[in-house]
Each structure stands twice: as structure tokens, then as C-alpha cells.
Amino acid sequence: MESNMNCTVARAERSIDLSVTQSRAPQRGAVDRDLYREIQALIPRLTRYARALTRDLINADDLVQESLARALAKVHLWHDGTDLRAWLFTILHHQHVSQIRRAAREGSSVELSDREGPPLEPKQGQRLELRDLERAIDKLPDGQRTAILLVGLEEISYEEAAARLNLPLGTVRSRVSRGREALRILTDRLPSRTETVVH
């Protein structure tokens, strides 16, 4: 999985390097190079978020590539001093939503994997816990899952998540709260708040 992420990062960085040398005027080169370096630094975070959204390595890599291509094509719309990370994550999120809508219009296909999973390694307990958590996250409604991934995985503030999702702050807080409660129940980690403990 690490090698796949390195491959994705390398492809995205090559794409950014080509854009720097081909698409920008020389007088803005120094400023643009700094901007492109900042974008390169955010690629691993974009990739993690895309993988969490799509739950598929190949689709996530494609989503990151499409989002970066769109961002580079529209880089003139980004204003210096604004949050570059929020801008890129918003583009990625909108690209994902567009892909989902397109798949719904065109009809989606399901690919079956003929490969068997790898044998359990010494840390199988942790792997099983992560698997259970991933399955529990997959069972959440889309709104709750997206909110949990932004706030929990990417560790962004509620305010920033609300801005990225174009939702009121209270809605994001509610979705995260309900999502966490559902995850507690689905993973059997903690009793739900409504259950009473009998001594």
C-alpha cells in the first residue's frame, strides 16, 4: 500500500513539475514554484482522503489526479493568502461528488477480485480492529462518513469542514456526533449513550 501511495505521489509531482515548466510565465515563476511546492506537500493528505472516500486504491489515485489537473488548470483562481489546503480538498470533494453522480446516471459496475487476501501477520489484532472500523465507517450514511473523515482523519476544524462541504456548522457537528455514536455501537467499543450500565 505504501508503494502505491509513493507511485501516486510521484505521478502527481511529475504532473505538477510539467505544469510549472510549461504553463506559467517566467516573471511569476518564483511565486508559482512556491505554490506548486505547497501543492506537492499536500498530495499525501489528498490521497488519504480520496482513498477514504472511494474505498478503492485505483479510483482514489484517479480522483487525486483529476483533482490536481483541475486545480492546476484553475490555479489562476486561487488567491494568495487563502487556505490552499481547503481549496484543494474542496476541489477533490466536488470531483468525487461529480463522479458519483456520473456513475448513477451511467449505471455503476461492480468488479470482483479474484485475488485472495494476504495471510494474517503478527499484528492481526490491530488489522482486524482496523478492518472492523473500516466496515463500520462504510455502513455510515454518506453525510456522516464524509464529516467523520474530514474531522477525524484529516483533523480539520468543524468550521473548515462546514466550509468545504458547504453546510451549516451545526449540521457538520451533528453529523460527526451521530457518526461517532454509530461507530461506537458498530464497533462494540463503547456502549451507546442511551444504554444504561447495570452494576
C-alpha positions in Angstrom: 0.0 0.0 0.0 2.9 2.3 0.8 4.4 1.7 -2.6 1.1 2.6 -4.3 0.9 5.8 -2.4 4.5 6.6 -3.4 3.7 5.9 -7.0 0.6 8.2 -6.8 2.7 11.0 -5.2 5.4 10.6 -7.8 2.9 10.8 -10.7 1.2 13.8 -9.3 4.6 15.5 -8.6 5.7 14.9 -12.2 2.4 16.4 -13.4 3.0 19.5 -11.2 6.6 19.8 -12.4 5.4 19.7 -16.1 2.8 22.4 -15.3 5.4 24.6 -13.7 7.7 24.5 -16.7 5.1 24.6 -19.4 2.1 26.7 -18.3 3.4 29.7 -16.3 5.0 32.9 -17.4 8.7 33.4 -16.4 8.1 36.6 -14.3 5.7 34.7 -12.0 8.0 31.6 -11.9 9.3 32.1 -8.3 5.9 32.6 -6.8 4.4 29.7 -8.8 7.2 27.4 -7.8 6.4 28.0 -4.2 2.7 27.4 -4.8 3.5 24.2 -6.6 5.7 23.0 -3.8 2.9 23.6 -1.4 0.6 21.6 -3.6 3.1 18.8 -3.7 3.3 18.7 0.1 -0.5 18.2 0.2 -0.6 15.3 -2.2 -0.3 12.6 0.5 -3.2 14.1 2.5 -5.3 14.4 -0.6 -4.5 10.8 -1.4 -5.5 9.6 2.1 -8.8 11.5 1.9 -9.5 10.2 -1.6 -8.9 6.6 -0.5 -11.2 7.1 2.4 -13.9 8.5 0.2 -13.7 6.0 -2.7 -12.5 2.9 -0.7 -10.6 1.9 -3.7 -6.9 2.5 -4.4 -7.2 2.9 -8.2 -10.2 5.1 -8.1 -8.6 7.2 -5.3 -5.5 7.7 -7.4 -7.6 8.7 -10.4 -9.6 11.1 -8.2 -6.4 12.8 -6.9 -5.0 13.1 -10.5 -8.2 14.6 -11.8 -8.4 17.0 -8.9 -4.9 18.1 -9.3 -5.3 18.6 -13.0 -8.4 20.7 -12.3 -6.6 22.7 -9.6 -3.6 23.3 -11.9 -5.9 24.4 -14.7 -7.7 26.8 -12.4 -4.7 27.9 -10.3 -5.2 31.5 -11.5 -8.4 31.5 -9.5 -6.7 30.8 -6.2 -5.8 33.9 -4.3 -2.5 34.2 -2.3 -3.2 34.3 1.4 -6.2 31.9 1.3 -6.1 28.4 2.6 -4.6 26.3 -0.2 -5.4 23.0 1.6 -9.1 23.9 1.9 -9.2 24.9 -1.8 -7.6 21.6 -2.9 -9.8 19.5 -0.6 -12.9 21.3 -1.9 -11.9 20.5 -5.5 -11.3 16.9 -4.6 -14.7 16.6 -2.8 -16.6 18.2 -5.7 -14.8 15.9 -8.2 -15.9 12.9 -6.0 -19.5 14.1 -5.9 -19.4 14.6 -9.7 -18.0 11.1 -10.2 -20.8 9.6 -8.0 -23.5 11.5 -9.9 -22.0 10.4 -13.3 -21.9 6.8 -12.1 -25.5 7.0 -11.0 -26.5 8.4 -14.4 -24.5 5.8 -16.4 -25.1 2.9 -14.1 -22.3 1.5 -12.0 -20.4 -1.7 -12.4 -19.0 -3.9 -9.7 -15.6 -5.6 -10.2 -15.0 -8.8 -8.3 -11.5 -9.5 -7.1 -10.2 -13.0 -7.8 -7.2 -12.4 -5.5 -7.3 -13.9 -2.1 -6.2 -11.7 0.8 -2.7 -12.0 2.3 -2.2 -14.2 5.3 -2.5 -12.6 8.7 0.7 -11.1 10.0 1.7 -10.9 13.7 -0.3 -7.7 14.3 -3.5 -9.3 13.2 -5.4 -8.0 16.2 -4.8 -4.4 15.1 -5.5 -5.3 11.5 -8.8 -6.8 12.5 -9.7 -3.7 14.5 -8.9 -1.5 11.5 -10.9 -3.8 9.3 -13.9 -3.6 11.7 -13.6 0.2 11.8 -13.4 0.5 8.1 -16.5 -1.7 7.7 -18.3 0.3 10.3 -17.4 3.6 8.5 -18.6 2.1 5.3 -22.0 1.5 6.9 -22.4 5.1 7.9 -24.6 7.3 5.7 -22.6 9.4 3.2 -23.1 12.7 5.0 -21.9 11.2 8.4 -19.0 9.3 6.7 -17.7 12.4 4.9 -17.9 14.6 8.1 -16.2 11.9 10.2 -13.4 11.5 7.6 -12.8 15.2 7.4 -12.8 15.9 11.1 -11.4 12.6 12.3 -8.9 11.5 9.6 -7.8 14.8 8.2 -8.1 16.5 11.6 -9.6 19.7 10.3 -11.8 22.0 12.3 -15.6 21.8 12.3 -15.7 25.3 10.7 -13.3 24.3 7.9 -15.3 21.1 7.3 -18.5 23.1 7.1 -17.0 25.4 4.6 -15.7 22.6 2.4 -19.0 20.8 2.5 -21.0 24.0 2.1 -23.1 23.1 5.1 -24.0 25.0 8.3 -21.6 24.4 11.2 -24.4 22.8 13.3 -25.1 20.3 10.6 -21.5 19.2 10.5 -21.3 18.9 14.3 -24.5 16.9 14.3 -23.3 14.5 11.6 -19.9 14.0 13.4 -21.7 13.3 16.7 -24.2 10.9 15.2 -21.4 9.2 13.2 -19.3 8.8 16.2 -22.2 7.3 18.2 -22.9 4.9 15.3 -19.3 3.9 15.2 -19.3 3.2 18.9 -22.2 0.9 18.5 -21.0 -0.8 15.3 -17.5 -1.5 16.7 -18.7 -2.5 20.1 -16.1 -0.2 21.6 -18.2 1.8 23.9 -21.8 1.5 25.0 -24.1 4.0 23.3 -25.0 7.0 25.4 -28.6 5.8 25.6 -27.7 2.4 27.1 -27.6 2.2 30.8 -24.8 0.3 32.6 -26.0 -2.3 35.1 -23.7 -3.0 38.1 
